[in-house]
Amino acid sequence: DWWDWYSRRTQAVARKREFDKRRDVLLFRGACGPGGHERLKLMRLGTLNGAVDAGWTSVDGYTDLETCVADLSNQLGAKRRKRDSELSTRVPMVNYSHYRYLLHMPGSATGSYSRNLQYL
């Protein structure tokens, strides 16, 4: 099926990229949603001097990103910051192997882990 083909293709590309030549950066991309408390905490860390590339790619369960971040911030008792509500560019799975480290966080809607993990 398509996922089997995509998985084989992605793994083949990754094997061609030597680990030592990959970006020495932790990558996270994901949606902002009702279960995204841990994700918001990550976003609030910033880049940690270039060691982290984390960003929102979409919104799940809210009308817009601003509302999602405001609600999560309120639930965490954290002051909302403007940069917490910025969308980032998506990174196709085939390009994950440009990074040394991939971070998987509890999901945006339910707080469960992403079902995409089964395809990596």
Z-matrix of the N, CA and C atoms (Angstrom, degrees):
N
C 1 1.445
C 2 1.533 1 109.60
N 3 1.330 2 115.09 1 178.21
C 4 1.461 3 120.36 2 -174.47
C 5 1.523 4 111.82 3 -61.40
N 6 1.348 5 118.73 4 -43.94
C 7 1.461 6 121.16 5 -177.74
C 8 1.520 7 111.71 6 -64.08
N 9 1.322 8 117.48 7 -36.17
C 10 1.471 9 120.12 8 176.80
C 11 1.528 10 110.10 9 -63.42
N 12 1.333 11 115.84 10 -45.84
C 13 1.459 12 120.21 11 178.49
C 14 1.528 13 110.61 12 -61.23
N 15 1.339 14 116.48 13 -46.76
C 16 1.462 15 120.92 14 -178.11
C 17 1.528 16 110.80 15 -63.37
N 18 1.304 17 117.38 16 -41.38
C 19 1.463 18 121.78 17 179.09
C 20 1.530 19 110.62 18 -62.60
N 21 1.318 20 117.02 19 -46.39
C 22 1.481 21 120.32 20 178.70
C 23 1.525 22 110.82 21 -61.67
N 24 1.316 23 116.94 22 -42.78
C 25 1.464 24 121.56 23 179.98
C 26 1.532 25 110.51 24 -63.65
N 27 1.320 26 117.39 25 -46.40
C 28 1.460 27 122.12 26 -179.34
C 29 1.527 28 110.82 27 -62.91
N 30 1.310 29 116.73 28 -43.17
C 31 1.468 30 120.53 29 178.99
C 32 1.531 31 111.25 30 -64.88
N 33 1.321 32 116.98 31 -38.09
C 34 1.469 33 120.08 32 178.83
C 35 1.524 34 110.66 33 -64.35
N 36 1.322 35 116.80 34 -42.32
C 37 1.462 36 120.95 35 177.97
C 38 1.522 37 109.85 36 -63.67
N 39 1.326 38 116.71 37 -44.06
C 40 1.472 39 121.12 38 -178.61
C 41 1.526 40 111.44 39 -62.10
N 42 1.316 41 117.16 40 -39.97
C 43 1.477 42 120.19 41 -179.81
C 44 1.526 43 111.78 42 -62.87
N 45 1.316 44 117.18 43 -27.18
C 46 1.467 45 121.01 44 179.97
C 47 1.522 46 112.60 45 -77.88
N 48 1.320 47 116.91 46 -16.17
C 49 1.468 48 121.13 47 -179.26
C 50 1.527 49 109.44 48 -97.64
N 51 1.310 50 115.77 49 109.18
C 52 1.455 51 120.33 50 -179.39
C 53 1.529 52 109.55 51 -63.61
N 54 1.323 53 115.85 52 137.61
C 55 1.456 54 121.20 53 -176.74
C 56 1.525 55 111.37 54 -57.01
N 57 1.319 56 117.95 55 -43.31
C 58 1.468 57 121.60 56 -177.35
C 59 1.522 58 113.43 57 -65.67
N 60 1.335 59 117.00 58 -17.93
C 61 1.456 60 120.35 59 -179.90
C 62 1.529 61 112.84 60 -98.45
N 63 1.322 62 116.39 61 -0.72
C 64 1.462 63 120.41 62 178.06
C 65 1.526 64 110.13 63 -79.30
N 66 1.324 65 116.75 64 159.58
C 67 1.472 66 121.56 65 177.45
C 68 1.521 67 109.21 66 -62.52
N 69 1.310 68 116.83 67 129.94
C 70 1.462 69 122.74 68 -179.87
C 71 1.529 70 109.03 69 -82.26
N 72 1.336 71 114.36 70 62.68
C 73 1.460 72 122.30 71 -172.45
C 74 1.527 73 108.67 72 -139.92
N 75 1.323 74 116.15 73 146.35
C 76 1.457 75 122.44 74 173.87
C 77 1.523 76 108.06 75 -90.12
N 78 1.328 77 117.67 76 128.46
C 79 1.462 78 122.70 77 -178.22
C 80 1.518 79 110.73 78 -109.91
N 81 1.328 80 116.09 79 133.56
C 82 1.461 81 122.41 80 169.02
C 83 1.515 82 108.96 81 -141.43
N 84 1.314 83 116.33 82 132.68
C 85 1.452 84 123.49 83 170.25
C 86 1.522 85 107.47 84 -134.40
N 87 1.327 86 116.84 85 141.43
C 88 1.450 87 119.44 86 178.09
C 89 1.509 88 112.57 87 -175.73
N 90 1.335 89 114.60 88 174.04
C 91 1.464 90 122.05 89 -178.30
C 92 1.519 91 111.07 90 -87.64
N 93 1.315 92 115.18 91 152.91
C 94 1.458 93 122.57 92 172.09
C 95 1.517 94 107.29 93 -94.53
N 96 1.319 95 117.21 94 128.10
C 97 1.457 96 120.85 95 -179.94
C 98 1.514 97 110.91 96 -157.76
N 99 1.338 98 117.23 97 -177.25
C 100 1.464 99 121.91 98 -175.53
C 101 1.528 100 114.57 99 -56.27
N 102 1.307 101 119.28 100 -28.01
C 103 1.465 102 121.88 101 179.68
C 104 1.512 103 113.46 102 -98.43
N 105 1.327 104 117.36 103 15.46
C 106 1.462 105 122.06 104 -171.74
C 107 1.513 106 116.67 105 -91.77
N 108 1.312 107 119.03 106 26.16
C 109 1.465 108 121.63 107 -178.07
C 110 1.527 109 112.24 108 -58.47
N 111 1.324 110 116.68 109 -46.86
C 112 1.467 111 120.13 110 -179.21
C 113 1.525 112 110.74 111 -66.62
N 114 1.323 113 115.82 112 -34.55
C 115 1.467 114 119.92 113 177.52
C 116 1.528 115 110.67 114 -63.97
N 117 1.327 116 116.88 115 -42.28
C 118 1.470 117 119.90 116 178.66
C 119 1.526 118 110.14 117 -63.19
N 120 1.315 119 117.59 118 -40.37
C 121 1.472 120 120.45 119 177.87
C 122 1.527 121 110.12 120 -59.04
N 123 1.325 122 117.09 121 -40.37
C 124 1.464 123 120.69 122 177.06
C 125 1.520 124 110.71 123 -63.04
N 126 1.331 125 117.63 124 -46.69
C 127 1.461 126 121.22 125 -179.26
C 128 1.527 127 110.87 126 -58.45
N 129 1.319 128 116.14 127 -35.67
C 130 1.453 129 120.61 128 -177.15
C 131 1.530 130 112.46 129 -73.30
N 132 1.319 131 118.00 130 -13.61
C 133 1.471 132 120.51 131 176.38
C 134 1.521 133 112.04 132 -70.83
N 135 1.331 134 116.62 133 -25.31
C 136 1.458 135 120.20 134 -176.40
C 137 1.524 136 110.38 135 79.47
N 138 1.311 137 116.88 136 -157.45
C 139 1.469 138 120.68 137 -175.22
C 140 1.522 139 113.26 138 -87.41
N 141 1.339 140 117.19 139 -9.81
C 142 1.470 141 121.25 140 -176.93
C 143 1.533 142 110.55 141 49.26
N 144 1.327 143 114.63 142 57.07
C 145 1.474 144 122.49 143 179.57
C 146 1.524 145 113.00 144 57.86
N 147 1.322 146 116.74 145 38.13
C 148 1.462 147 121.45 146 175.84
C 149 1.515 148 114.77 147 87.98
N 150 1.318 149 118.75 148 1.29
C 151 1.465 150 121.21 149 -177.37
C 152 1.531 151 112.74 150 -83.18
N 153 1.336 152 117.46 151 -14.97
C 154 1.461 153 121.63 152 -176.66
C 155 1.526 154 109.99 153 -127.62
N 156 1.329 155 116.03 154 133.82
C 157 1.461 156 123.05 155 173.15
C 158 1.529 157 106.16 156 -123.00
N 159 1.323 158 116.80 157 90.23
C 160 1.462 159 122.19 158 -176.54
C 161 1.516 160 109.74 159 -120.07
N 162 1.323 161 116.02 160 142.50
C 163 1.449 162 117.93 161 179.48
C 164 1.509 163 114.15 162 -165.95
N 165 1.325 164 114.38 163 156.58
C 166 1.459 165 122.15 164 174.35
C 167 1.528 166 109.15 165 -79.71
N 168 1.323 167 116.53 166 140.26
C 169 1.466 168 119.78 167 175.75
C 170 1.522 169 112.42 168 -113.26
N 171 1.336 170 116.32 169 -17.72
C 172 1.460 171 119.57 170 -177.42
C 173 1.527 172 109.66 171 -166.25
N 174 1.317 173 115.34 172 -176.19
C 175 1.456 174 122.44 173 179.37
C 176 1.521 175 108.34 174 -127.21
N 177 1.328 176 116.38 175 139.59
C 178 1.461 177 121.70 176 -178.51
C 179 1.535 178 108.36 177 -131.67
N 180 1.317 179 117.57 178 113.80
C 181 1.453 180 120.58 179 176.44
C 182 1.522 181 115.16 180 91.93
N 183 1.299 182 117.89 181 2.59
C 184 1.470 183 123.43 182 177.03
C 185 1.524 184 108.13 183 -132.16
N 186 1.316 185 116.14 184 162.10
C 187 1.463 186 119.44 185 -179.51
C 188 1.519 187 112.39 186 -73.91
N 189 1.352 188 116.89 187 -30.08
C 190 1.463 189 120.05 188 -179.75
C 191 1.526 190 109.58 189 -158.02
N 192 1.308 191 115.72 190 167.78
C 193 1.464 192 121.65 191 -176.12
C 194 1.525 193 111.84 192 -65.16
N 195 1.310 194 117.03 193 -39.61
C 196 1.466 195 121.60 194 -179.86
C 197 1.534 196 110.87 195 -57.65
N 198 1.325 197 116.43 196 -45.15
C 199 1.465 198 121.55 197 -179.92
C 200 1.527 199 110.96 198 -66.09
N 201 1.317 200 116.59 199 -41.50
C 202 1.464 201 121.27 200 178.60
C 203 1.521 202 110.81 201 -60.32
N 204 1.321 203 116.87 202 -51.79
C 205 1.469 204 121.60 203 -178.63
C 206 1.527 205 110.61 204 -62.95
N 207 1.329 206 117.38 205 -39.58
C 208 1.466 207 120.51 206 179.15
C 209 1.527 208 110.45 207 -62.43
N 210 1.332 209 117.15 208 -43.84
C 211 1.456 210 120.87 209 -179.05
C 212 1.536 211 111.32 210 -67.04
N 213 1.331 212 116.99 211 -46.86
C 214 1.472 213 120.00 212 179.04
C 215 1.530 214 110.86 213 -62.16
N 216 1.322 215 116.68 214 -41.75
C 217 1.467 216 120.56 215 178.99
C 218 1.525 217 110.45 216 -60.82
N 219 1.331 218 115.57 217 -43.78
C 220 1.459 219 120.47 218 179.12
C 221 1.535 220 110.73 219 -61.80
N 222 1.326 221 116.85 220 -43.42
C 223 1.466 222 120.81 221 179.88
C 224 1.532 223 111.73 222 -64.28
N 225 1.320 224 116.17 223 -33.40
C 226 1.469 225 120.99 224 179.49
C 227 1.533 226 112.19 225 -85.06
N 228 1.325 227 116.70 226 -8.37
C 229 1.461 228 120.39 227 -176.30
C 230 1.514 229 111.94 228 68.75
N 231 1.328 230 116.10 229 29.59
C 232 1.467 231 122.05 230 -178.07
C 233 1.518 232 109.88 231 -107.27
N 234 1.320 233 115.94 232 143.37
C 235 1.459 234 120.74 233 176.42
C 236 1.520 235 108.81 234 -70.62
N 237 1.319 236 115.82 235 131.68
C 238 1.462 237 121.09 236 179.85
C 239 1.516 238 110.57 237 -73.37
N 240 1.336 239 115.62 238 138.19
C 241 1.463 240 121.02 239 176.83
C 242 1.524 241 108.75 240 -118.76
N 243 1.316 242 116.86 241 145.21
C 244 1.467 243 121.57 242 -177.04
C 245 1.528 244 111.75 243 -55.75
N 246 1.313 245 118.03 244 -45.60
C 247 1.472 246 120.03 245 -175.48
C 248 1.532 247 113.35 246 -68.42
N 249 1.340 248 117.65 247 -12.76
C 250 1.469 249 120.59 248 175.89
C 251 1.518 250 111.77 249 -69.64
N 252 1.328 251 117.63 250 -15.51
C 253 1.466 252 122.56 251 -175.61
C 254 1.522 253 113.15 252 -107.49
N 255 1.312 254 118.27 253 21.72
C 256 1.466 255 120.56 254 -178.92
C 257 1.528 256 110.82 255 -95.84
N 258 1.334 257 115.64 256 134.55
C 259 1.461 258 120.63 257 175.67
C 260 1.526 259 110.12 258 -78.48
N 261 1.307 260 116.37 259 145.69
C 262 1.467 261 122.47 260 176.16
C 263 1.516 262 109.51 261 -110.37
N 264 1.301 263 115.69 262 164.39
C 265 1.461 264 119.51 263 176.32
C 266 1.522 265 109.34 264 -73.37
N 267 1.311 266 114.63 265 148.69
C 268 1.464 267 119.90 266 175.79
C 269 1.527 268 108.57 267 -74.30
N 270 1.323 269 115.56 268 152.95
C 271 1.459 270 121.83 269 174.55
C 272 1.526 271 106.10 270 -120.04
N 273 1.339 272 118.44 271 113.76
C 274 1.466 273 119.87 272 179.35
C 275 1.534 274 110.65 273 -59.14
N 276 1.340 275 116.16 274 143.87
C 277 1.465 276 120.22 275 -179.11
C 278 1.521 277 112.79 276 -52.99
N 279 1.311 278 116.94 277 -34.68
C 280 1.462 279 119.95 278 -178.87
C 281 1.535 280 110.97 279 -63.77
N 282 1.336 281 116.92 280 -21.47
C 283 1.466 282 120.87 281 179.23
C 284 1.526 283 113.68 282 -95.50
N 285 1.324 284 117.65 283 0.27
C 286 1.469 285 119.69 284 177.08
C 287 1.523 286 111.20 285 -57.65
N 288 1.304 287 116.49 286 -31.15
C 289 1.470 288 119.35 287 -176.89
C 290 1.523 289 113.06 288 -74.67
N 291 1.326 290 117.80 289 2.51
C 292 1.461 291 120.21 290 170.40
C 293 1.527 292 110.50 291 -77.02
N 294 1.331 293 116.07 292 -13.55
C 295 1.460 294 122.73 293 -176.63
C 296 1.523 295 110.05 294 -110.88
N 297 1.309 296 117.09 295 146.06
C 298 1.464 297 120.85 296 176.99
C 299 1.517 298 112.06 297 -75.51
N 300 1.334 299 116.60 298 -31.99
C 301 1.457 300 119.94 299 -172.38
C 302 1.521 301 110.62 300 -130.73
N 303 1.345 302 115.97 301 132.32
C 304 1.461 303 122.51 302 175.90
C 305 1.519 304 107.69 303 -117.86
N 306 1.315 305 117.04 304 132.06
C 307 1.449 306 121.53 305 179.95
C 308 1.521 307 109.12 306 -107.90
N 309 1.318 308 116.34 307 128.57
C 310 1.458 309 121.92 308 176.11
C 311 1.515 310 107.58 309 -112.02
N 312 1.325 311 115.62 310 127.70
C 313 1.465 312 122.20 311 -173.74
C 314 1.522 313 109.92 312 -117.33
N 315 1.338 314 116.33 313 161.00
C 316 1.467 315 118.52 314 173.23
C 317 1.520 316 110.27 315 -51.24
N 318 1.329 317 116.58 316 145.53
C 319 1.457 318 122.66 317 -173.57
C 320 1.509 319 115.64 318 -64.66
N 321 1.325 320 114.77 319 164.20
C 322 1.463 321 120.75 320 -173.97
C 323 1.526 322 112.79 321 -74.73
N 324 1.318 323 117.70 322 -35.98
C 325 1.462 324 119.32 323 -173.60
C 326 1.525 325 112.94 324 -90.24
N 327 1.318 326 117.52 325 -45.99
C 328 1.461 327 119.91 326 -172.99
C 329 1.523 328 113.11 327 -112.79
N 330 1.320 329 117.99 328 -10.37
C 331 1.456 330 120.47 329 -176.21
C 332 1.517 331 112.15 330 84.94
N 333 1.344 332 117.50 331 1.69
C 334 1.462 333 120.38 332 176.73
C 335 1.523 334 108.71 333 -84.87
N 336 1.313 335 117.14 334 165.02
C 337 1.457 336 119.40 335 -178.49
C 338 1.528 337 110.90 336 -73.42
N 339 1.305 338 114.99 337 150.91
C 340 1.449 339 122.76 338 -175.48
C 341 1.522 340 112.22 339 -59.01
N 342 1.320 341 116.21 340 135.20
C 343 1.454 342 119.42 341 176.84
C 344 1.525 343 111.59 342 -70.18
N 345 1.347 344 116.32 343 -14.22
C 346 1.462 345 119.18 344 177.99
C 347 1.519 346 112.35 345 -64.91
N 348 1.324 347 118.05 346 -20.12
C 349 1.459 348 120.17 347 179.83
C 350 1.517 349 111.45 348 -58.28
N 351 1.319 350 117.72 349 -30.80
C 352 1.455 351 119.55 350 -177.87
C 353 1.527 352 112.40 351 -66.01
N 354 1.311 353 117.38 352 -15.64
C 355 1.462 354 120.27 353 -177.53
C 356 1.533 355 112.48 354 -100.45
N 357 1.320 356 118.41 355 -2.40
C 358 1.463 357 119.96 356 -179.19
C 359 1.503 358 111.62 357 -92.28
